[in-house]
Amino acid sequence: MAVSKDQVEELSLHISLTDVGKYSLCQLCVYILCNINETRCDVDWSKSYISKIIEELGLPLSVATSLCLMLDETKGSEDDKNMELLINALKDERSLSEDINVLNQELIRLSIKQGGYDARARVLIYIFARKLGTREEQVLLYEDDLADSLNVLIQEDKEVHEEADKRKSYRRKKKALMIGLGVVAGGAIIGLTGGLAAPVVAASAGALIGGSGATFLASSAGLAFITSVFGATGAGLTGYKMSRRVGMTEEFGFINLSDCVHRLQLTICVSGWLTQDGTEEFITQWSALSPSLEAYSLVWESKFLLELGSAIRDIITTNVVGTATVEALKYTVLQGIMAAIAWPVTLLNAASLIDNPWSVCASRAKEVGRELARVLLSREQGKRPVTLIGFSLGARVIYYCLEELTAHADSGGIIQNVIVLGAPVSGNAEKWQQFSDVVAGTIFNGFCRKDWLLRFIYRASSMRASIAGLCEIPWKSKKMINIDLTKIINGHMDYADPENLRVIFEMVGVNTDSCHNPLPSDSNEESTHCLVKDILNEQIDNAMEIALTK
C-alpha cells in the first residue's frame, strides 16, 4: 500500500542534500543496480525504484529518464572509479560531513515509503552500505530499531514496550563497544539515537519524526500502512491457518522460533526429517539461530517425517551398513565415480526400509513447497524480505516453493536469500536459472561430496542427473554460491545437528546465538561478528566478491 507524501513525513528524507548530492545518491544506486541486475524483471524493477527515489528527492523528471537509460545500457561494467567520485561528492555534502552512513538510514526510509520493504531494495541497501564502508551489522541494528518503533505503536502491550526498551539498551551498549574497538570504517557509526531510533509512542513521536508524521502514524491510515509491512494478522506467520486441503498434505503451519517481535525481515526454516514424536524437533533443530531474528519453522507432515527419520536412523545404526562398507562408499564417492557405485547387496536388500517413507515425503515436499509459495504470495508475512533455509527434504520444499513463485508475475521482491543444504533436487543449472526473478539476493547451495546416503536414497535419478546436495550447481551467476561442506558434513544426518548448522550459518552470514550476547570489554575485532571458517574462508570471500562487487 503506497502512502502519499503529505501523510508520511516520517519516512521522508531527514537530511538536506544539494542537487549534486541528490544526483550522486541516485547515480550511485544505479551503478550498484547495474552490477547486480541479471534479468529483464530486475531492470524493470530498478527503473521503477530509481524513478520513485528521484521523485521523493525532488529532482527533475529528466534525471529519471537519463538514469533509467543507464540501467538499460549498462551491464555490470566496472564503475569503481565513478563510484568513488560519487561517494566523495556525497562526503562533501555539509549535512553528511559528520557521518555519511546516515544515507543508509535514508534509503531504508525511502524504500519503506514505497509501500513495504522490498527484498531487492534491501539487497541494494546492504551493498550501498558496503560501498560507504559501513558494516552490515550496523544497518541491521538500525532496521531493528525502526521495527521496534513501529511495534510499540501497533501493540499497546506492556511487555512489548519493555522488550523494545531492552533491545534498544542492548544496541546502545553494542554501539558504544564497537566505537571503542574502532571496528567501523572511518571511525564513524550509524547514529542509532537519531531519526527513527527512539520509540514511536504518541507522547514522544513529535521529537522522533515530526508532529504531522506522528499524527499520521497514530491514525487508522497509519496503522494500516504499518500492518501492510508486518502482515495484517498481527501474529506473524503463526497466525496462518490452512483453510483447505492441499493435495495429500495433512499438516502445514508455522512455529515461532523465538519471542522476537516483528523485524523488517524474517526467516523461514524447513526441516528435512524428525527422529522424535511431536513438533519439538521443528524448534530444536534450528536452535543455533540468533534469538534476535524473527524466525519461523515450517511444521509439515510430521508423521511422515518421523517415519523417514526413523528409517534413516535404522539403516545407519543397525548392521545393515557396516563400518567398512560406509568407508568404502565414502571413498568411492570422493573419487568421483558417482555413477559406477556398486551398492552392497545388504544395503540394496534393506532398501525397503527407506524407499517408501522417502518417496512419500518427497512427494509431500513438492505439495508443501507450492503451498508455502501461496502463503508468501498472499503476504501473510507482510511486505518484507524473507530468507528461506532448509536441509534435505526441507531444501526440496524450498525448491518447489521457488518453482511455484516463478509462475506468478507478482512474486518479485519477496525472497531475499535462500540456503539449501543437502538438497535432494536436480543440480541442473537451467532449472535453477528460472529462479533469477524471484530471488533478489543469493542462493547458497551447501553440498557434501561424500554423502553416500543421499546418493543411495536418490539413486533412481543418479544416472541421468546431477544432485544439488552432492555437487556444485554449474550456474554461473552472481546469485548462486556453491559451498563445499565435505569437511564439515560427514553424512546426511549431520545436517540436522545445530552445531553444524551454527558453523554453516556463520559462513553465509546468518546471525547465530553465539553472535547475540553483548560483547565482553576485552573482545577484539574478530569477536564482534561471525567469521567464515578457515577451511572455506577463501572460497566464500571470492564468491561474495563476485556476487556483491565488481
C-alpha positions in Angstrom: 0.0 0.0 0.0 1.7 3.2 -1.1 1.4 6.3 1.1 1.0 9.9 -0.1 3.8 12.4 0.5 1.7 14.7 2.7 1.0 11.7 5.1 4.4 10.2 5.6 6.8 12.9 6.6 8.3 10.4 9.0 9.6 8.4 6.0 10.9 11.3 4.0 14.5 12.4 3.8 15.7 13.6 7.2 18.8 15.4 5.8 19.2 18.3 3.5 21.2 17.5 0.3 22.2 19.8 -2.5 21.1 18.8 -6.0 24.6 17.5 -6.6 24.2 15.3 -3.5 20.8 14.0 -4.5 22.0 13.2 -8.0 25.2 11.5 -6.6 23.0 9.4 -4.3 20.7 8.2 -7.2 23.6 7.5 -9.6 25.5 5.5 -7.0 22.4 3.4 -6.6 22.1 3.0 -10.4 25.7 1.8 -10.7 25.1 -0.8 -8.0 21.9 -2.0 -9.6 23.6 -2.3 -13.0 26.2 -4.6 -11.4 23.6 -6.9 -9.8 20.8 -6.9 -12.4 20.6 -10.1 -14.4 17.1 -10.3 -15.9 14.6 -8.0 -17.6 12.5 -8.1 -14.4 15.5 -6.9 -12.4 15.9 -3.9 -14.8 12.2 -3.0 -14.9 12.0 -3.0 -11.1 15.2 -1.0 -10.8 13.8 1.7 -13.1 10.6 1.9 -11.0 12.6 2.1 -7.8 15.0 4.8 -9.0 12.2 6.8 -10.5 10.4 6.9 -7.2 13.5 7.8 -5.3 14.2 10.6 -7.7 10.6 11.9 -7.3 11.0 11.8 -3.5 14.2 13.8 -3.7 12.5 16.4 -5.9 14.9 16.0 -8.8 13.7 16.8 -12.4 12.0 14.1 -14.4 14.9 14.4 -17.0 17.2 12.9 -14.3 15.0 9.8 -14.0 15.0 9.5 -17.8 18.7 9.6 -18.1 19.4 7.2 -15.2 16.8 4.7 -16.4 18.6 4.7 -19.8 21.8 3.8 -17.9 20.0 0.8 -16.4 19.1 -0.4 -19.9 22.5 0.1 -21.4 25.0 -0.8 -18.6 25.5 -4.5 -17.9 27.7 -4.9 -14.9 30.5 -2.7 -16.1 33.5 -1.7 -13.9 32.4 1.5 -12.3 34.7 1.6 -9.3 36.3 5.0 -10.2 32.9 6.6 -10.9 31.5 5.2 -7.6 34.5 6.7 -5.7 33.8 10.1 -7.3 30.2 9.9 -6.3 31.0 8.8 -2.7 33.5 11.7 -2.5 30.8 14.1 -3.8 28.4 12.9 -1.0 31.2 13.3 1.6 31.5 16.9 0.5 27.8 17.5 1.5 27.6 19.6 4.6 24.8 17.6 6.1 26.9 14.4 5.7 30.2 15.8 7.0 30.0 14.1 10.4 28.6 10.7 9.2 27.9 9.8 5.6 26.5 6.5 6.8 23.2 8.1 7.7 22.4 7.7 4.0 21.8 4.0 4.7 19.0 5.0 7.1 17.5 7.4 4.5 17.4 4.7 1.8 15.6 2.4 4.2 13.0 5.0 5.0 12.5 6.0 1.3 12.3 2.3 0.4 9.6 1.5 3.0 7.7 4.6 2.0 7.1 2.9 -1.4 4.6 0.5 0.4 6.8 -2.1 2.0 10.4 -3.3 2.3 11.1 -5.0 -1.0 13.8 -7.7 -0.9 15.5 -6.1 -3.9 15.7 -2.8 -2.2 17.3 -4.4 0.9 19.9 -6.1 -1.3 20.7 -2.7 -2.8 20.9 -1.0 0.6 23.4 -3.5 2.0 25.7 -3.3 -1.0 25.3 0.5 -0.8 26.4 0.3 2.9 29.5 -1.7 1.9 30.5 0.9 -0.6 30.3 3.5 2.1 32.4 1.4 4.4 29.6 0.6 6.8 29.4 -2.9 8.3 26.2 -4.8 7.6 25.6 -5.3 11.3 25.1 -1.6 11.7 22.4 -1.4 9.1 20.7 -4.4 10.8 20.8 -2.5 14.1 19.1 0.4 12.6 16.5 -1.8 10.9 15.7 -3.4 14.3 15.4 0.0 16.0 12.9 1.1 13.3 11.0 -2.1 13.7 10.8 -1.7 17.5 9.5 1.7 17.0 6.7 0.5 14.8 5.9 -2.4 17.0 5.4 -0.2 20.0 2.8 1.8 18.1 0.7 -1.1 16.9 0.9 -3.2 20.1 -0.2 -1.4 23.3 1.2 -4.2 25.4 3.5 -3.5 28.4 5.7 -6.5 27.6 6.2 -5.3 24.1 7.3 -1.9 25.4 9.7 -3.5 27.9 11.2 -5.8 25.2 11.7 -2.8 22.9 13.4 -0.8 25.6 15.6 -3.9 26.5 16.6 -4.3 22.8 17.5 -0.6 22.5 19.6 -0.7 25.7 21.5 -3.7 24.3 22.1 -2.0 21.0 23.3 1.2 22.7 25.8 -0.9 24.6 26.9 -2.7 21.5 27.2 0.6 19.6 29.4 2.0 22.4 31.6 -1.0 22.4 32.1 -1.1 18.7 33.1 2.6 18.7 35.6 1.8 21.4 37.1 -1.0 19.4 37.3 1.2 16.3 35.8 -1.5 14.0 33.7 0.7 11.8 35.4 2.2 8.8 36.5 5.8 9.3 35.6 5.6 13.0 32.0 6.5 12.2 28.9 4.6 13.0 25.3 5.0 12.2 23.6 7.3 14.7 21.2 4.9 16.2 19.8 7.6 18.5 18.7 9.8 15.6 16.0 9.6 13.0 13.5 6.9 13.9 15.6 5.3 16.6 13.5 6.4 19.5 10.3 4.6 20.5 7.3 5.6 18.4 4.8 6.5 21.1 2.2 9.3 20.9 3.9 11.4 23.6 7.4 11.4 22.0 6.7 10.9 18.3 6.9 14.6 17.7 10.6 14.6 18.7 11.1 11.5 16.7 9.5 12.1 13.3 7.8 15.5 13.4 4.4 16.4 14.6 2.4 15.7 11.4 4.2 12.4 10.8 3.4 11.3 14.3 -0.2 12.2 13.9 -0.4 10.2 10.7 1.2 7.1 12.3 -1.3 7.2 15.2 -4.2 7.3 12.7 -6.1 4.4 11.2 -4.4 5.0 7.9 -1.0 5.0 9.5 -1.8 1.7 11.3 -3.0 0.2 8.0 0.3 1.2 6.4 2.3 -0.4 9.3 0.3 -3.6 9.3 0.8 -3.9 5.5 4.5 -4.1 6.2 4.3 -6.6 9.1 1.2 -8.5 8.0 -2.5 -8.0 8.8 -2.9 -10.8 11.3 -0.7 -9.2 13.9 0.6 -12.7 14.9 3.2 -13.1 12.1 3.1 -16.4 10.3 2.0 -18.3 13.4 -1.5 -16.8 12.7 -1.7 -18.6 9.4 -4.3 -21.4 9.2 -4.5 -23.7 6.2 -8.1 -23.1 5.0 -8.3 -26.0 2.6 -6.7 -29.4 1.9 -3.8 -29.1 -0.4 -3.4 -32.4 -2.4 -2.4 -35.1 0.1 -1.0 -32.6 2.6 -2.3 -33.2 6.1 -0.2 -30.8 8.1 1.0 -27.3 7.4 1.7 -24.5 9.8 4.3 -22.4 11.5 6.0 -22.3 14.9 7.8 -19.1 16.1 11.4 -19.9 16.8 11.9 -17.0 19.2 10.0 -14.5 21.3 11.2 -11.7 19.0 8.6 -9.3 17.8 8.3 -8.2 14.2 11.5 -7.3 12.4 11.9 -5.7 9.0 12.9 -9.1 7.6 12.1 -12.7 8.6 13.5 -16.2 8.2 11.6 -19.4 7.5 13.3 -22.7 8.3 12.2 -26.1 6.8 13.3 -29.3 8.4 14.1 -32.4 6.4 13.1 -35.2 8.9 12.3 -35.9 12.5 13.6 -38.5 14.9 11.2 -37.8 17.8 7.4 -37.8 18.0 5.7 -34.4 18.2 6.8 -31.0 16.9 9.7 -30.2 19.3 12.4 -31.0 16.8 11.0 -28.4 14.4 12.3 -26.0 17.0 15.4 -27.6 18.4 17.0 -28.4 15.0 17.2 -24.6 14.5 18.4 -23.6 18.0 21.6 -22.2 16.6 19.8 -19.2 15.1 20.1 -15.9 17.0 17.0 -15.2 19.2 17.1 -11.6 17.8 15.9 -12.9 14.5 12.2 -13.1 13.7 12.3 -16.8 12.5 9.7 -19.4 12.0 9.8 -23.2 11.5 7.5 -24.7 8.9 5.6 -27.6 10.6 4.8 -30.0 7.8 3.8 -33.7 7.6 5.4 -34.6 11.0 4.1 -38.2 10.9 5.8 -39.0 7.7 9.0 -37.1 8.5 9.2 -39.2 11.7 8.9 -42.4 9.7 11.6 -41.2 7.4 13.9 -40.2 10.2 13.4 -43.5 11.9 14.2 -45.4 8.7 17.3 -43.3 8.1 18.5 -44.0 11.7 17.7 -47.7 11.4 19.6 -48.1 8.2 22.7 -46.4 9.7 22.7 -47.7 13.2 21.9 -51.3 12.5 24.1 -53.9 11.0 22.6 -53.2 7.6 25.5 -51.0 6.8 28.8 -51.9 8.4 31.7 -49.6 9.1 33.8 -51.0 6.3 31.0 -50.5 3.8 30.4 -46.9 4.8 34.1 -46.1 4.5 34.2 -47.8 1.1 31.2 -45.8 -0.1 32.7 -42.5 1.1 36.0 -43.4 -0.7 34.2 -44.2 -3.9 32.1 -41.0 -3.8 35.1 -38.9 -3.0 36.9 -40.3 -6.0 34.0 -39.0 -8.1 32.9 -42.4 -9.5 29.3 -41.5 -8.7 27.5 -43.3 -11.4 29.6 -46.5 -11.0 28.8 -47.3 -7.4 28.3 -51.0 -6.8 25.9 -50.9 -3.9 26.4 -53.7 -1.4 23.8 -56.4 -1.6 22.9 -56.0 2.1 22.1 -52.3 1.5 20.0 -53.0 -1.5 18.1 -55.6 0.4 17.3 -53.1 3.1 16.1 -50.5 0.6 12.5 -51.2 1.5 13.2 -49.7 4.9 13.7 -46.3 3.5 12.4 -46.2 -0.1 8.7 -45.9 0.8 8.9 -43.2 3.5 11.3 -41.3 1.3 9.0 -41.4 -1.7 6.1 -40.3 0.4 7.9 -37.4 2.0 9.5 -36.4 -1.4 6.0 -36.2 -2.9 4.6 -34.3 0.0 7.5 -31.9 -0.1 6.5 -30.8 -3.6 2.9 -30.0 -2.5 4.1 -28.3 0.7 6.5 -26.1 -1.3 3.8 -24.9 -3.5 1.5 -24.1 -0.5 4.4 -22.2 1.1 4.6 -20.1 -2.1 0.9 -19.3 -2.0 1.3 -18.2 1.6 4.2 -15.9 0.7 2.3 -14.5 -2.3 -0.7 -13.7 -0.1 1.7 -11.6 2.0 0.7 -13.3 5.2 4.2 -12.3 6.4 3.7 -8.7 5.3 5.7 -6.8 2.7 9.2 -7.5 3.9 12.1 -9.7 2.7 12.1 -13.4 3.5 15.1 -15.7 3.8 14.4 -19.4 3.3 16.6 -22.1 4.9 16.2 -25.9 4.6 18.1 -29.1 4.8 17.4 -32.4 2.9 13.7 -32.6 2.1 13.3 -29.2 3.7 15.5 -27.9 0.9 13.2 -29.8 -1.5 10.2 -27.9 -0.1 12.1 -24.6 -0.8 13.0 -25.7 -4.3 9.3 -26.3 -5.2 8.3 -23.1 -3.4 10.6 -21.1 -5.7 9.4 -23.0 -8.7 5.8 -22.1 -7.8 6.8 -18.4 -7.3 8.2 -18.3 -10.8 4.7 -18.9 -12.2 3.4 -15.6 -10.7 4.2 -12.2 -12.1 3.9 -10.6 -8.6 6.5 -12.8 -6.9 9.4 -10.4 -7.2 10.8 -8.7 -4.1 9.5 -11.4 -1.6 12.6 -13.7 -1.3 16.0 -12.2 -0.4 18.2 -15.1 0.3 17.9 -18.9 0.0 20.1 -21.5 1.8 19.6 -25.1 0.8 21.7 -27.9 2.4 21.9 -31.4 1.1 19.1 -30.7 -1.3 17.6 -33.9 -3.0 16.7 -32.0 -6.2 18.3 -31.6 -9.6 21.6 -29.8 -9.8 20.9 -28.8 -13.4 21.8 -25.2 -13.9 18.8 -24.5 -16.3 16.4 -25.5 -13.6 17.9 -23.0 -11.1 18.2 -20.2 -13.6 14.4 -19.9 -13.6 14.7 -18.5 -10.0 16.6 -15.4 -11.1 13.5 -13.3 -11.0 12.2 -14.4 -7.6 15.4 -14.4 -5.5 16.7 -10.9 -5.0 19.9 -11.8 -3.2 21.9 -15.1 -3.1 21.1 -18.8 -3.3 23.6 -20.8 -1.2 23.8 -24.4 -2.2 25.6 -26.4 0.5 26.7 -29.8 -0.7 28.7 -32.8 0.6 30.6 -35.0 -1.9 30.7 -37.9 0.5 27.0 -38.0 1.4 26.5 -41.6 0.3 23.1 -41.8 2.0 21.7 -39.0 -0.2 23.2 -40.8 -3.2 21.6 -44.0 -2.2 18.1 -42.7 -1.4 18.1 -40.6 -4.5 19.8 -43.2 -6.7 16.8 -43.5 -9.1 18.0 -40.3 -10.8 21.7 -40.7 -10.2 22.4 -42.0 -13.7 20.6 -39.2 -15.5 21.1 -36.0 -13.5 23.3 -34.3 -11.0 22.0 -33.8 -7.5 22.3 -30.4 -5.8 23.2 -31.8 -2.4 26.2 -33.8 -3.8 27.9 -31.3 -6.1 28.1 -27.8 -7.4 25.2 -26.3 -9.4 27.0 -25.1 -12.5 25.0 -21.8 -12.8 27.5 -19.0 -13.4 25.5 -16.2 -11.7 26.1 -13.6 -9.0 23.0 -15.1 -7.4 24.4 -18.6 -6.9 27.2 -19.5 -4.4 28.1 -23.2 -4.1 29.6 -24.2 -0.7 31.5 -27.5 -0.4 30.7 -28.7 3.1 32.6 -32.0 2.7 35.0 -31.1 5.6 32.1 -30.2 7.9 29.4 -32.8 7.0 30.3 -36.4 7.3 26.9 -37.8 6.4 23.3 -36.8 5.6 22.1 -36.9 9.2 24.7 -34.2 10.1 22.6 -31.5 8.5 20.1 -31.6 11.4 22.9 -31.1 14.0 22.5 -27.5 15.5 26.3 -27.3 16.0 26.9 -28.0 12.3 24.2 -25.6 11.3 25.8 -22.9 13.5 29.1 -23.2 11.6 27.3 -23.1 8.2 25.2 -20.1 9.3 28.2 -18.2 10.3 29.9 -19.0 7.0 27.0 -17.5 5.0 26.3 -14.5 7.3 23.2 -15.7 9.2 23.2 -14.4 12.8 23.6 -17.2 15.3 23.0 -17.4 19.1 26.8 -17.0 19.5 26.6 -13.6 17.9 23.7 -12.4 20.0 25.0 -11.7 23.5 26.7 -8.4 24.4 30.4 -8.5 23.8 32.9 -8.6 26.7 35.1 -5.5 27.2 38.2 -7.3 26.1 36.8 -8.6 22.9 38.9 -8.0 19.8 37.6 -7.1 16.3 37.3 -10.7 15.2 34.9 -11.5 18.1 32.4 -8.7 17.2 30.9 -10.6 14.3 30.5 -14.1 12.9 33.5 -15.2 10.9 33.9 -17.5 7.9 35.6 -20.7 9.0 39.2 -21.0 7.9 38.6 -24.1 5.8 36.3 -22.2 3.4 37.5 -18.7 4.0 39.0 -18.1 0.6 36.1 -19.8 -1.2 33.4 -17.7 0.4 35.3 -14.5 0.1 35.9 -15.0 -3.6 32.3 -15.9 -4.2 30.9 -12.9 -2.2 33.3 -10.6 -4.1 31.8 -11.9 -7.4 28.3 -11.7 -6.1 28.4 -8.3 -4.5 31.1 -6.2 -6.1 32.9 -5.6 -9.3 
